Amino acid sequence: MRVAKYSASGNDFVIFHADKKEQRNNLAKTLCHRQNGVGADGLIVIVPHQSCDFEWEFYNADGSDAEMCGNGSRAAAHYAYNNNLASEQMSFMTGAGVINAHVENNTPKTAMVESELTPPIVIDKEIKFNGKNWWLINTGVPHLVAFQESVADFDILEARELRYKYNANVNICALDGENLRVRTYERGVEDETLACGTGMAACFYRALQEQKVQESIEVYPTSGETLYLGVNDKTITFKGSVKRTFVTEWED
């Protein structure tokens, strides 16, 4: 089986395409294993769809299903375009709904890709925990968001407790001039990741609602890369670099 390894702002994925949908939870655990597999935060399988360019199956590293992944959506778009599964402007079906994406400055290994995420939903603004005010926001998947003076201190034990209490990803963010710095604990990976697209989007949306930022900003995750977040008349837009790191044959 031919698979590609991708990195999108530090989030890494194994991607391949198939003729039909299947349950691939166990395969995801195997492929994503850092020591015995290819190693990744998630598995993306691209399959045909009747009305969109394609549909995806998305699995976290632990084999669990996820409705949406912002960085994964950009990696999937680059893979689809380079494998002649979609044009530069595409739409595809996820568990959270239809995602529109655009590939630009493309080469077989790199591109800038912009995704339109699903419209954000604020679930709760009044969560108090360890002296912080947390917002629970769904940007395709649920995210807890709290502001701090700095992101230098990220309490992983606190994040893990919140993750299980609310079944959500956990983010801290801080202003950096007119922009944002973000750190994220991701469920399904069960640790901090180098970047999380829907997490950055949730932090951006809270900051925008509280008038801390403008409608177009840069966001800096733990990977140190720069992501560009904004809003259009429908939802949040999310743009950044995508890199195909290698292609290999996987023998089960």
CORKA-V7902 format. One record per helix or strand. SS is the DSSP state (A for helix, B for strand). FROM is the first residue (numbers start at 1). LEN is the number of residues. If there is no record, write none. Layout:
# CORKA-V7902
SS&FROM&LEN ; SS&FROM&LEN
This chain:
# CORKA-V7902
B&2&7 ; B&11&7 ; A&25&8 ; B&42&6 ; B&54&7 ; B&65&1 ; A&70&13 ; B&89&6 ; B&97&8 ; B&110&7 ; B&121&9 ; B&132&7 ; B&142&6 ; A&156&11 ; B&169&8 ; B&179&8 ; B&191&3 ; A&197&13 ; B&216&5 ; B&226&6 ; B&236&14
